[in-house]
């Protein structure tokens, strides 16, 4: 089992820096009993000039605040202070490249009323690409993404990830690497913890906001498409349309950009090495490391 901390690990809890082994929480907390919490996944990288940078820290903490607002969790924190705390946690744990987890959770409350106060945790651990480096064999899950009329789908809420666990576990039990979930209308939505893009005839496609969590890595990939003059369209599409794609990939903070080998056993037509997804994968890595990226050199 992966160890996320040891006896020396330091975390941030409600304005204090504590050893992870000394930090405690209340077993009657509303978050523990009802999944009433929100979180972020953020990565820090050692950039090309040797500095440690938290990638898109502002965007992540803005989304953390927005997630709380969407499900009525009080957010009485200063995001600039929280970003500084991320860097302090990295420094105190001697980490240069790490995955950072802010979590806003709620105190004891056994009713179904909104919380009147909240707590914040920031911890970090060293973590490679969440889905690995190899191309993924994915399957269409029997589980759907929750209907947006039943939940604030754009809130990165802890309880919502039970849906992700069910889909991912189903895929692994059937011998696949990961799942792909559809929305309630049968359109492709996203992976359990990643957004999806596909390539067809020199153009990139991805589902629009509405039935997905619009990821920050997703937004970065869209930015890169504009920068590299790769045509991109946000549109609804079915699993059958995806199976006719030339290539496809997942993206997310934990996964970064990872290519797909097949969907439901059907491989994609174009080799990953010559796909636009591969270009975007390397452009993304260059961006987070603050390196210069030249598409021409990549394709040579």
C-alpha positions in Angstrom: 0.0 0.0 0.0 1.2 3.5 -0.9 2.4 5.6 2.1 1.3 9.2 1.9 3.2 10.3 5.0 5.7 9.2 7.6 6.7 10.2 11.1 8.4 13.4 9.8 5.7 14.6 7.4 4.4 18.1 8.0 1.0 19.4 7.0 -1.0 22.6 7.3 -4.2 22.5 9.4 -6.3 25.6 10.1 -3.3 28.0 10.1 -0.8 25.7 11.9 2.0 23.4 10.6 1.8 20.1 12.4 3.2 16.6 12.1 0.8 14.4 10.1 1.0 11.8 12.9 -0.2 14.5 15.4 -3.1 15.9 13.4 -6.6 14.8 14.4 -10.2 15.2 13.2 -13.5 14.6 14.9 -15.2 11.3 14.2 -18.6 13.0 14.2 -17.6 15.4 11.4 -20.3 16.0 8.7 -17.6 15.4 6.0 -16.8 11.9 7.3 -20.5 10.9 7.6 -21.9 12.5 4.5 -19.0 13.2 2.2 -19.7 16.9 2.6 -16.3 18.3 1.7 -14.4 19.7 -1.3 -10.9 19.3 -2.4 -8.3 20.1 -5.0 -5.4 18.2 -6.6 -2.5 20.4 -7.5 1.0 19.7 -8.7 4.3 21.3 -7.9 7.2 21.0 -10.4 10.9 21.9 -10.3 11.1 24.1 -13.4 13.8 24.4 -15.9 15.5 27.3 -14.0 15.6 25.3 -10.8 12.7 27.0 -9.0 9.9 25.0 -7.5 6.5 26.2 -8.8 3.0 25.2 -7.9 1.3 25.0 -11.3 -1.8 27.2 -11.7 -2.1 27.6 -7.9 -4.5 30.6 -8.2 -6.8 28.7 -10.6 -7.0 25.7 -8.2 -7.7 27.8 -5.1 -10.3 29.9 -7.0 -12.0 26.6 -7.9 -11.8 25.4 -4.3 -13.6 28.5 -3.2 -16.2 28.1 -6.0 -16.8 24.5 -5.1 -17.5 25.4 -1.5 -19.9 28.2 -2.6 -21.8 25.8 -4.9 -22.6 23.3 -2.0 -22.9 25.9 0.8 -19.7 25.2 2.7 -18.4 28.4 4.4 -15.1 29.6 2.9 -13.4 32.1 5.2 -9.9 31.6 3.9 -7.5 33.9 2.1 -6.3 32.2 -1.1 -3.0 34.1 -1.1 -2.3 32.8 2.3 -3.2 29.2 1.3 -0.9 29.4 -1.8 1.9 30.5 0.5 1.1 27.6 2.8 1.5 25.2 -0.1 5.0 26.4 -0.7 5.8 26.2 3.0 4.5 22.6 3.2 6.8 21.8 0.3 9.7 23.5 1.9 9.2 21.8 5.3 9.0 18.4 3.7 12.0 19.0 1.4 9.8 18.4 -1.7 10.6 19.8 -5.1 8.0 17.8 -7.2 4.8 16.8 -5.4 1.1 16.4 -5.5 -0.7 18.8 -3.2 -4.1 18.2 -1.6 -6.1 21.0 -0.1 -9.2 19.8 1.6 -12.0 21.8 3.1 -14.0 19.8 5.6 -16.8 20.4 8.1 -17.2 19.9 11.8 -19.6 17.7 13.7 -23.2 18.0 12.5 -25.5 15.0 12.1 -28.3 17.0 10.4 -28.6 17.6 6.7 -28.2 21.4 7.2 -25.4 23.3 5.5 -22.3 23.8 7.6 -21.9 27.0 9.6 -18.1 26.7 9.7 -15.3 24.7 8.0 -11.7 23.6 8.4 -8.8 23.4 5.9 -6.1 20.9 5.4 -3.1 21.1 3.0 -0.9 18.1 2.6 1.6 16.9 0.0 3.3 13.7 -1.2 5.5 12.6 -4.0 3.4 11.0 -6.7 4.2 10.0 -10.2 1.6 10.2 -13.1 -1.5 8.7 -11.5 -2.5 6.5 -14.5 1.1 5.6 -15.3 3.1 6.3 -18.5 1.8 3.6 -20.8 -1.2 3.9 -23.2 -4.4 3.0 -21.4 -7.0 0.3 -22.3 -10.3 1.8 -21.2 -13.9 0.5 -21.1 -17.3 2.2 -21.2 -18.6 2.0 -17.7 -22.0 0.8 -16.7 -22.0 3.7 -14.3 -23.1 7.2 -15.5 -22.0 10.6 -14.4 -24.6 12.1 -12.0 -27.3 14.1 -13.5 -26.5 17.9 -13.1 -30.0 18.3 -11.8 -29.2 16.1 -8.9 -25.9 17.6 -7.9 -23.6 20.6 -8.4 -21.6 18.7 -11.0 -18.9 21.5 -11.3 -18.1 21.3 -7.5 -15.1 19.1 -6.8 -16.9 17.5 -3.9 -15.6 14.5 -2.0 -18.9 12.6 -2.0 -19.1 12.7 -5.8 -16.0 10.6 -6.1 -17.8 7.4 -4.9 -19.1 7.4 -8.4 -15.6 7.5 -9.7 -14.4 4.7 -7.4 -17.3 2.5 -8.6 -16.5 3.1 -12.3 -12.8 2.7 -11.9 -13.1 -0.5 -9.8 -15.5 -2.0 -12.3 -13.0 -1.4 -15.1 -10.1 -2.9 -13.2 -12.1 -6.0 -12.2 -12.7 -6.6 -15.9 -9.1 -6.3 -16.8 -9.0 -2.7 -18.1 -6.8 0.1 -17.0 -9.5 2.7 -16.5 -13.2 3.5 -17.1 -15.0 6.1 -19.3 -18.3 7.4 -18.1 -21.2 8.6 -20.2 -23.8 11.2 -19.1 -27.5 10.6 -18.6 -28.1 11.2 -22.3 -25.6 8.6 -23.5 -22.9 11.1 -24.5 -19.3 10.7 -23.5 -18.6 12.6 -20.3 -15.2 11.9 -18.7 -13.0 9.4 -16.9 -13.3 8.8 -13.2 -10.7 11.5 -12.5 -9.8 12.9 -15.9 -11.2 14.7 -18.9 -11.2 13.2 -22.4 -10.1 14.5 -25.8 -10.0 12.8 -29.2 -8.4 13.6 -32.6 -10.2 13.2 -35.9 -8.9 14.5 -39.3 -6.5 16.9 -37.8 -8.9 18.4 -35.2 -9.3 17.9 -31.5 -12.7 17.4 -29.8 -13.7 17.4 -26.2 -17.1 17.4 -24.3 -18.4 20.9 -23.3 -19.1 21.9 -19.7 -22.4 21.0 -18.3 -22.2 17.3 -17.5 -18.4 17.2 -16.6 -16.0 18.7 -14.2 -14.2 21.3 -16.4 -10.7 20.5 -15.3 -7.8 22.9 -15.0 -5.6 20.6 -17.0 -8.4 20.5 -19.6 -8.3 24.3 -19.7 -4.5 24.1 -20.1 -4.8 21.7 -23.0 -7.3 24.0 -24.7 -4.9 26.9 -24.2 -2.1 24.8 -25.8 -4.3 24.0 -28.8 -4.8 27.7 -29.4 -1.1 28.4 -28.9 -0.1 25.6 -31.3 -2.9 26.5 -33.8 -4.5 23.0 -33.4 -8.2 23.2 -34.3 -10.4 22.4 -31.4 -14.1 22.0 -30.8 -16.1 21.4 -27.7 -19.1 19.3 -28.6 -21.3 16.4 -27.5 -20.4 13.0 -28.9 -21.3 9.4 -28.5 -19.1 6.4 -27.7 -19.5 5.2 -31.3 -18.1 8.5 -32.6 -15.2 8.2 -30.1 -14.4 4.7 -31.5 -14.0 6.2 -35.0 -11.4 8.7 -33.7 -7.8 8.7 -34.9 -6.4 8.9 -31.4 -7.6 9.9 -27.9 -6.2 10.9 -24.5 -7.2 11.6 -20.9 -5.9 14.6 -19.0 -6.0 15.7 -15.4 -3.7 17.1 -12.7 -2.9 13.7 -11.3 -2.8 11.9 -14.6 -1.3 14.8 -16.6 -1.7 13.9 -20.3 -1.9 10.2 -21.0 -2.7 8.5 -24.4 -5.4 5.8 -24.9 -4.6 2.6 -26.6 -8.2 1.3 -27.0 -11.8 1.7 -25.9 -13.8 -1.5 -25.2 -11.0 -3.5 -26.9 -11.1 -1.4 -30.1 -7.8 0.3 -30.9 -7.4 3.8 -32.4 -6.3 4.2 -36.0 -3.3 6.5 -35.5 -0.1 5.5 -33.6 0.1 7.6 -30.4 3.7 8.7 -31.4 2.4 10.6 -34.5 -0.8 11.9 -32.9 -1.8 15.5 -31.9 -2.2 14.1 -28.4 1.4 13.3 -28.3 2.3 16.8 -29.3 0.0 18.2 -26.6 1.4 15.7 -24.0 4.9 17.1 -24.6 3.8 20.7 -24.9 2.0 20.3 -21.5 5.1 18.9 -19.9 7.2 21.7 -21.3 4.6 24.2 -19.9 4.6 23.0 -16.4 8.4 22.8 -16.4 8.6 26.3 -18.0 10.6 25.0 -20.9 10.4 26.3 -24.5 8.4 24.0 -26.7 8.7 24.1 -30.5 6.2 21.9 -32.3 8.3 21.6 -35.4 11.2 20.1 -33.4 8.7 17.7 -31.8 7.4 16.5 -35.1 10.8 16.1 -36.8 
